[in-house]
């Protein structure tokens, strides 16, 4: 079986948590965003498509939140939801979509 290689850039797909060791060069962004997340009740990250928001969250912030949880003061559970990821133009309830993803990523929470 051929050896699977990990490439530095995943192409058009965002970096994942499993690729956190390949994700680098956004240290200042990670520090600033993590500080906001730990201090504020609500933090909104927005920007144009392709700027690396998902990579920053999945490969940068989520692993840091896991480390914060291991320190024991608070528990953080990142839940990733892409609201516009459904096919077609069907209407759906945002709360139901959020609840679905929450249950998928944090089973037994409800």
C-alpha positions as CSV (number, residue, x, y, z in Angstrom):
1,X,0.0,0.0,0.0
2,X,1.5,3.4,-0.9
3,X,2.5,5.7,1.9
4,X,0.0,8.6,2.5
5,X,1.8,11.9,2.5
6,X,0.7,15.0,4.4
7,X,1.1,18.1,2.3
8,X,1.8,21.5,3.9
9,X,-1.3,23.0,2.2
10,X,-4.6,21.1,2.1
11,X,-5.6,22.9,-1.1
12,X,-9.0,24.6,-1.1
13,X,-10.1,22.6,2.0
14,X,-9.4,24.2,5.4
15,X,-6.9,22.8,7.8
16,X,-8.4,20.4,10.3
17,X,-7.6,19.7,13.9
18,X,-5.6,16.6,12.8
19,X,-3.4,19.0,10.7
20,X,-2.6,21.4,13.6
21,X,1.1,20.5,13.4
22,X,1.1,21.7,9.7
23,X,-0.7,24.9,10.5
24,X,1.6,27.8,11.3
25,X,2.2,31.5,10.6
26,X,-0.9,32.8,12.3
27,X,0.3,33.0,15.8
28,X,-0.7,36.6,16.4
29,X,-4.2,35.9,15.0
30,X,-4.5,32.9,17.3
31,X,-3.4,34.8,20.3
32,X,-5.8,37.7,19.7
33,X,-8.8,35.5,18.9
34,X,-8.2,33.1,21.8
35,X,-8.0,36.1,24.2
36,X,-11.3,37.4,22.9
37,X,-12.9,34.0,23.2
38,X,-11.7,33.6,26.8
39,X,-12.9,37.1,27.8
40,X,-16.0,37.8,25.9
41,X,-19.4,36.1,25.9
42,X,-19.7,36.4,22.1
43,X,-17.0,36.7,19.5
44,X,-17.8,36.9,15.8
45,X,-15.1,36.0,13.2
46,X,-16.0,37.1,9.7
47,X,-14.2,37.7,6.5
48,X,-14.1,36.9,2.8
49,X,-14.1,33.4,1.6
50,X,-10.6,31.9,1.4
51,X,-9.0,34.1,4.1
52,X,-8.5,31.1,6.4
53,X,-11.2,31.5,9.0
54,X,-12.0,27.8,9.2
55,X,-8.3,26.8,9.3
56,X,-7.7,29.3,12.0
57,X,-10.6,27.9,14.1
58,X,-10.1,24.2,13.4
59,X,-6.3,23.9,13.4
60,X,-5.4,26.9,15.6
61,X,-8.1,27.8,18.1
62,X,-9.7,24.4,18.8
63,X,-6.5,22.7,19.9
64,X,-5.7,25.7,22.2
65,X,-9.2,25.5,23.7
66,X,-8.5,21.8,24.3
67,X,-5.4,22.7,26.2
68,X,-7.3,25.3,28.2
69,X,-9.8,22.6,29.1
70,X,-7.0,20.3,30.3
71,X,-5.8,23.0,32.6
72,X,-9.0,22.5,34.5
73,X,-10.5,25.9,35.2
74,X,-13.2,25.7,32.5
75,X,-14.4,23.3,29.9
76,X,-14.5,24.4,26.2
77,X,-16.2,22.4,23.5
78,X,-15.8,23.8,20.0
79,X,-18.7,23.0,17.8
80,X,-18.2,23.6,14.0
81,X,-21.3,24.5,12.0
82,X,-21.5,25.7,8.4
83,X,-25.0,27.2,8.1
84,X,-24.9,27.5,4.4
85,X,-23.6,24.0,3.7
86,X,-26.9,22.4,2.8
87,X,-27.6,21.7,-0.9
88,X,-30.4,23.5,-2.6
89,X,-32.5,26.4,-1.5
90,X,-34.7,24.7,1.1
91,X,-35.8,26.6,4.1
92,X,-34.8,25.3,7.5
93,X,-34.9,26.3,11.1
94,X,-31.5,27.7,12.2
95,X,-32.0,26.4,15.7
96,X,-32.8,22.9,14.5
97,X,-29.7,23.0,12.3
98,X,-27.5,24.1,15.2
99,X,-29.0,21.5,17.5
100,X,-28.4,18.8,14.9
101,X,-24.7,19.7,14.7
102,X,-24.4,20.1,18.5
103,X,-25.7,16.6,19.0
104,X,-23.4,15.2,16.3
105,X,-20.3,16.7,17.9
106,X,-21.3,16.5,21.6
107,X,-23.4,13.3,21.9
108,X,-25.6,13.1,25.0
109,X,-25.6,16.9,25.6
110,X,-29.4,17.3,25.3
